[in-house]
Amino acid sequence: MRVKCVLCDSIETIDSYCLQAKRLRNRKITTYMCPSCYERIKVNTEKRISTGRFQFNREIKKEKHLT
């Protein structure tokens, strides 16, 4: 399956039967990021979290089976 990164517009090929490809086909709102863009976003987010001024809003699940 050919996919296009939403940030850098590079076109890559992923396995058509992998879980990520299935999610992209079935959920149209799901977007693809190439590994280099994903890593860049991850590093920048970790830097912002480590400053202490950034609130990382995640919903806390009360029931264990919902995690």
C-alpha positions as CSV (number, residue, x, y, z in Angstrom):
1,M,0.0,0.0,0.0
2,R,1.4,3.4,-0.9
3,V,1.0,6.1,1.7
4,K,1.9,9.8,1.9
5,C,3.3,11.5,5.0
6,V,1.1,14.4,6.1
7,L,4.0,16.5,7.2
8,C,6.8,16.1,4.5
9,D,4.6,14.7,1.6
10,S,7.0,11.8,1.0
11,I,5.4,8.7,-0.5
12,E,6.3,5.4,1.1
13,T,5.2,1.8,0.7
14,I,3.9,-0.2,3.7
15,D,2.7,-3.8,3.8
16,S,-1.0,-3.9,2.7
17,Y,-1.9,-6.4,5.4
18,C,-0.3,-4.8,8.4
19,L,-2.4,-3.3,11.2
20,Q,-1.5,0.3,10.3
21,A,-2.7,-0.2,6.7
22,K,-6.0,-1.6,7.9
23,R,-6.5,1.4,10.2
24,L,-5.8,3.8,7.3
25,R,-8.2,2.0,5.0
26,N,-11.1,1.7,7.6
27,R,-10.8,5.0,9.4
28,K,-10.5,7.8,6.9
29,I,-9.6,10.4,9.5
30,T,-6.4,8.5,10.5
31,T,-3.3,10.0,9.0
32,Y,0.2,8.6,8.2
33,M,3.5,10.0,9.4
34,C,6.8,8.6,8.1
35,P,9.2,7.3,10.7
36,S,11.5,10.4,10.5
37,C,8.6,12.8,11.1
38,Y,7.2,10.6,13.9
39,E,10.6,10.6,15.7
40,R,11.0,14.3,15.3
41,I,7.5,15.0,16.8
42,K,8.2,12.5,19.6
43,V,11.6,14.2,20.5
44,N,10.1,17.7,20.5
45,T,7.1,16.5,22.6
46,E,9.4,14.9,25.2
47,K,11.4,18.1,25.4
48,R,8.2,20.1,26.1
49,I,7.0,17.7,28.7
50,S,10.4,17.8,30.5
51,T,10.2,21.6,30.9
52,G,7.4,21.1,33.4
53,R,5.3,23.9,31.9
54,F,3.6,21.6,29.4
55,Q,0.5,19.8,30.5
56,F,0.1,16.5,28.7
57,N,-3.7,15.9,28.8
58,R,-4.5,12.3,28.8
59,E,-7.8,10.9,30.0
60,I,-7.3,8.7,33.0
61,K,-9.2,5.5,32.7
62,K,-10.9,4.3,35.9
63,E,-11.6,0.8,34.8
64,K,-8.6,-1.4,34.1
65,H,-10.1,-3.2,31.0
66,L,-10.4,0.2,29.2
67,T,-6.7,0.9,28.9
